[in-house]
């Protein structure tokens, strides 16, 4: 996700977006190889090394996520964290490709802090918004390959059984065959300097299921294929002002909603007639049902089974809580988590914030008990 807990520069999401993050499931199902990290149950560590509203100075990086936070996540029963990093704080923006060694040292220190617990790490390149347009040019694409080569070589000593590299979060506007070829180049470049590393790849665009199932898996071994799941977007992103404008105007919308309740639900959630018609159509078509949610994950699993069993990973799923009913959010989380696990897909909740409900209300950093219950995890 480009956003975190406040609006950021993100393109509007298309109406039909059915972002379905899909993942490798229970730990035993994730063992595609002896060195693959356990990506069965995770949470995204947002606003730390990416999407920060405070900059990336030493004070922010040292206090935003602490050893106590990591210990709490591990004690709750999570198997891994997804750690995003902003490329512009790690790589030189101009001149020859180069690393900011001081920042890479801080990033390596954060990884070491996490690995001091049983948690694994997905290190995710997570640029925000329009910055990804730079990779559309041949020179930009070459620089992305070179940058990943430098970072992979620098971090090659990190435990390949516990640290995976994710090539690029939600690559939009990179998509289709052009993205697939560029991502393949990056995989090959990393393999040349770190042959045993698990790499997380996606189908391009907004990492939707439809993007991934249109591709044929790469010939490389030890890859994890990721998607993001926020469907239906009008439920998961209601009240959000960084995405589809209709979602931003939606309020108090529950889940699940039966098709026969389309009129009443759309009238209650939206003031404008055109918006209500859009929502009514989605509900009437059954998109707000548990069956529709389950079918999305089942279709991803079917793609995996057709292609010899590559590992799947739902790297993001969650509900923004500005106006969404909290109990509806918990039902959606529980259904999404269960659908992942039924289909042997691992998952990572978005994200470690109060805006998406991971942290309990109040001044502390406790994990919300209702969220843990929906995720079938123990108390922190």
C-alpha positions in Angstrom: 0.0 0.0 0.0 1.2 3.5 -0.8 -0.6 5.1 2.1 -0.1 4.4 5.7 -2.2 6.3 8.1 -2.5 9.7 6.4 -3.1 10.6 2.8 -0.1 10.3 0.5 0.3 10.8 -3.2 -1.4 7.7 -4.6 -3.2 7.4 -7.9 -6.9 6.8 -7.7 -7.7 3.2 -7.7 -9.9 2.0 -10.6 -13.4 1.1 -9.8 -13.1 -2.5 -10.6 -10.0 -3.0 -8.5 -10.3 -6.3 -6.7 -6.9 -6.2 -5.0 -6.5 -9.6 -3.5 -3.3 -10.2 -1.7 -2.5 -13.8 -1.8 0.0 -15.7 0.1 1.7 -18.9 1.2 -0.4 -20.4 4.0 0.3 -22.3 7.1 4.0 -22.7 7.9 4.3 -26.2 6.7 2.7 -25.2 3.4 5.2 -22.4 2.9 8.2 -24.7 2.8 9.0 -24.4 -0.9 12.7 -25.0 0.0 14.8 -25.5 3.1 15.9 -21.9 3.2 12.5 -20.2 2.7 11.4 -17.9 5.5 8.1 -18.6 7.3 5.7 -16.1 5.8 2.6 -17.7 7.2 1.4 -14.9 9.5 2.7 -11.4 9.4 2.2 -7.7 9.8 3.5 -4.7 7.9 5.8 -2.3 9.7 4.7 0.9 7.9 5.9 4.5 8.4 9.3 3.5 9.6 11.8 3.2 6.8 9.1 4.1 4.2 6.1 6.5 4.2 7.4 8.4 7.2 5.7 11.7 8.0 8.6 12.7 10.2 11.5 12.2 7.8 14.2 9.6 8.3 16.4 11.1 10.9 18.0 9.0 13.6 15.4 10.0 16.2 12.5 8.7 14.1 14.3 5.5 13.1 15.3 4.7 16.6 11.9 5.3 18.3 9.2 4.6 15.8 9.5 0.8 16.1 11.3 -0.4 19.2 12.7 -3.7 20.5 9.6 -3.9 22.7 7.3 -3.5 19.7 9.1 -6.3 17.9 9.0 -8.5 21.0 5.3 -7.9 21.3 4.6 -8.9 17.7 6.6 -12.1 18.1 4.9 -13.0 21.4 1.5 -12.5 19.8 2.2 -15.4 17.4 3.2 -13.7 14.2 5.9 -15.5 12.1 7.3 -12.5 10.2 7.1 -8.8 9.5 7.1 -7.0 6.1 9.5 -4.1 6.3 9.2 -1.5 3.6 12.0 0.9 2.7 11.9 4.1 0.7 14.5 3.7 -2.1 15.4 7.4 -2.1 16.9 7.1 1.4 18.9 4.0 0.6 20.2 4.7 -3.0 21.8 7.7 -4.6 19.3 9.6 -6.7 21.9 11.0 -9.1 25.2 10.0 -10.5 26.4 6.5 -10.6 24.3 3.9 -8.7 25.4 3.9 -5.1 24.3 3.0 -1.6 23.9 5.5 1.3 26.0 3.4 3.6 24.9 5.1 6.8 21.2 4.4 5.9 21.9 0.8 4.8 23.6 0.3 8.2 20.5 1.5 10.0 18.3 -0.7 7.8 20.6 -3.7 8.5 20.4 -2.8 12.2 16.6 -2.9 12.1 16.7 -6.3 10.4 19.1 -7.6 13.1 16.8 -6.3 15.8 13.9 -8.2 14.3 16.0 -11.4 13.8 16.9 -11.3 17.5 13.3 -12.6 17.9 11.9 -15.7 16.1 10.4 -13.4 13.4 11.4 -13.5 9.7 11.6 -10.4 7.5 10.3 -9.5 4.1 12.4 -6.5 3.0 10.1 -4.6 0.6 11.2 -1.8 -1.7 8.3 0.6 -1.1 8.5 3.9 -3.0 5.5 6.2 -2.7 3.3 7.4 -5.5 4.5 8.8 -8.8 8.1 8.2 -8.0 7.7 4.8 -9.7 7.2 6.5 -13.0 11.0 6.9 -13.1 11.3 3.2 -13.8 9.3 3.4 -17.0 12.4 4.8 -18.9 15.2 2.5 -20.0 17.6 4.4 -17.9 15.3 4.2 -14.9 14.8 0.5 -15.3 18.6 0.0 -15.6 19.1 2.0 -12.4 16.5 -0.1 -10.6 18.4 -3.3 -11.6 21.7 -1.8 -10.5 20.3 -0.6 -7.2 18.9 -4.0 -6.3 22.2 -5.6 -7.2 24.1 -3.3 -4.9 21.7 -3.8 -2.0 21.5 -7.5 -2.4 25.3 -7.8 -2.4 25.5 -5.6 0.7 22.9 -7.7 2.6 24.0 -11.1 1.2 25.2 -12.1 4.7 21.7 -11.9 6.2 20.2 -15.3 6.9 18.5 -16.5 3.7 16.2 -18.7 5.8 14.8 -15.7 7.6 15.1 -12.7 5.3 13.4 -12.4 1.9 13.7 -9.5 -0.6 10.5 -8.1 -2.2 11.3 -6.5 -5.6 8.8 -3.6 -5.6 5.6 -2.8 -3.8 2.5 -2.2 -6.1 4.5 -1.3 -9.2 1.7 0.7 -10.9 2.3 2.3 -13.5 4.6 -0.7 -14.3 2.5 -3.6 -15.5 1.9 -6.2 -18.1 4.7 -7.8 -20.0 7.1 -4.8 -19.6 7.0 -5.2 -15.9 7.3 -8.9 -16.0 10.4 -8.7 -18.1 12.0 -6.0 -15.9 11.2 -7.9 -12.7 12.8 -11.0 -14.3 15.9 -9.0 -14.9 16.0 -7.9 -11.3 15.5 -11.5 -10.1 18.4 -12.6 -12.3 20.7 -9.8 -11.1 20.0 -10.6 -7.4 20.5 -14.3 -8.0 24.0 -13.5 -9.5 25.1 -12.0 -6.1 22.9 -14.0 -3.7 21.9 -17.3 -5.2 19.9 -18.7 -2.3 17.7 -15.7 -1.3 13.9 -16.0 -1.4 12.5 -13.3 -3.6 9.0 -12.0 -3.5 7.5 -11.0 -6.9 4.2 -9.7 -8.2 2.1 -9.4 -11.3 2.5 -5.6 -11.6 0.0 -2.8 -11.4 -1.6 -2.7 -7.9 -0.6 -6.3 -7.2 -4.1 -7.6 -7.9 -5.0 -11.2 -8.5 -6.0 -10.4 -12.1 -2.4 -9.1 -12.7 -0.8 -12.2 -11.4 -3.0 -14.9 -12.9 -2.4 -13.4 -16.4 1.3 -14.4 -16.1 3.2 -17.6 -16.3 5.5 -18.1 -13.4 9.2 -17.5 -13.9 11.6 -20.5 -14.3 13.6 -19.4 -11.2 13.2 -21.4 -8.0 12.6 -20.1 -4.5 10.2 -17.3 -5.6 7.1 -16.2 -3.6 4.3 -14.7 -5.7 2.4 -11.9 -3.9 -0.9 -10.1 -4.2 -2.7 -7.5 -2.2 -6.3 -7.9 -0.9 -8.6 -4.9 -0.2 -11.8 -6.1 -1.9 -14.3 -4.7 -1.9 -12.5 -1.4 -1.9 -15.6 0.6 -1.0 -15.7 -1.3 2.3 -12.0 -1.5 3.1 -11.1 2.1 2.2 -14.3 3.9 3.1 -13.5 7.4 4.4 -9.9 7.3 2.9 -9.0 10.4 0.9 -6.0 9.0 -0.9 -7.8 6.5 -3.2 -11.0 6.2 -5.2 -13.1 9.3 -4.5 -16.3 7.3 -4.1 -14.6 5.3 -1.3 -13.7 8.6 0.4 -17.3 9.6 0.4 -18.5 6.2 1.8 -19.2 5.9 5.5 -20.5 3.3 8.0 -20.7 0.5 5.4 -20.8 -3.0 6.8 -19.6 -6.4 5.6 -20.9 -8.8 4.5 -24.0 -7.5 2.8 -26.5 -9.8 1.0 -27.4 -8.8 -2.6 -31.0 -8.2 -1.6 -29.9 -5.5 0.8 -28.2 -3.4 -1.9 -30.8 -0.6 -1.8 -30.8 -0.1 1.9 -27.1 -0.3 2.4 -26.2 2.0 -0.5 -28.8 4.6 0.7 -27.3 4.6 4.2 -23.7 4.8 3.2 -23.6 7.5 0.4 -25.3 10.8 -0.1 -24.9 11.2 -3.9 -27.2 9.3 -6.2 -24.4 8.4 -8.7 -22.2 7.1 -5.8 -25.1 5.1 -4.4 -25.8 3.5 -7.8 -22.2 2.4 -8.0 -22.3 0.8 -4.6 -25.7 -0.7 -5.1 -24.5 -2.4 -8.3 -21.5 -4.0 -6.5 -23.6 -5.2 -3.6 -26.3 -6.5 -6.0 -23.7 -8.5 -7.9 -22.7 -10.3 -4.7 -19.3 -8.6 -4.3 -19.9 -7.9 -0.6 -20.5 -11.6 0.3 -18.2 -14.0 2.1 -18.6 -16.3 -1.0 -17.1 -13.6 -3.3 -14.2 -13.1 -1.0 -13.5 -16.9 -0.8 -13.7 -17.2 -4.6 -11.0 -14.7 -5.1 -8.5 -16.7 -3.0 -9.7 -19.9 -4.6 -9.0 -18.6 -8.1 -5.4 -17.7 -7.0 -4.9 -21.1 -5.6 -6.2 -22.6 -8.8 -3.5 -20.6 -10.7 -0.9 -22.0 -8.4 -2.1 -25.6 -8.9 -2.1 -25.2 -12.7 1.5 -24.0 -12.6 3.2 -26.6 -10.4 2.7 -25.1 -7.0 4.6 -21.8 -6.7 4.3 -20.3 -3.2 1.7 -17.6 -2.8 1.6 -14.7 -0.3 -1.0 -12.1 0.5 1.4 -9.3 1.4 -1.3 -6.8 2.4 -4.9 -6.9 3.6 -6.7 -4.6 6.0 -9.5 -2.1 6.6 -9.1 1.6 7.2 -11.1 2.5 10.4 -11.9 6.2 10.0 -15.6 5.4 9.4 -15.8 1.6 8.9 -17.8 -0.3 11.5 -15.2 -2.0 13.8 -17.1 -5.3 14.1 -17.5 -5.5 10.3 -13.8 -5.0 10.0 -13.1 -7.9 12.3 -15.5 -10.1 10.3 -13.7 -9.2 7.1 -10.3 -9.8 8.6 -11.3 -13.2 10.0 -12.8 -14.3 6.6 -9.8 -13.1 4.7 -7.4 -14.8 7.0 -9.4 -18.0 6.9 -9.6 -17.9 3.1 -5.8 -17.5 2.9 -5.2 -20.4 5.2 -7.7 -22.7 3.5 -5.8 -22.2 0.3 -2.3 -22.5 1.7 -1.5 -18.8 1.3 0.5 -16.8 3.8 -0.5 -13.3 4.8 0.6 -10.0 6.3 -1.8 -7.6 7.8 -1.8 -4.0 6.8 -0.5 -2.4 9.1 1.0 -1.6 12.6 -1.2 1.5 13.2 -4.3 2.5 14.9 -5.8 3.8 11.7 -6.0 0.2 10.5 -6.8 -1.2 13.9 -3.7 -3.2 14.7 -2.8 -1.1 17.8 -5.3 -0.8 20.6 -6.8 2.6 21.4 -4.9 4.6 24.1 -1.4 5.8 24.7 0.4 2.5 24.7 1.6 0.2 22.0 -0.5 -2.8 22.8 -1.9 -4.9 20.0 -5.7 -4.8 19.7 -7.2 -8.0 21.2 -10.1 -8.2 18.7 -7.6 -8.0 15.8 -5.6 -10.9 17.3 -8.7 -12.9 17.7 -9.8 -12.3 14.1 -6.3 -13.4 13.0 -6.6 -16.5 15.2 -3.5 -15.4 17.2 -2.9 -15.2 21.0 -2.9 -12.2 23.2 0.1 -9.9 23.2 
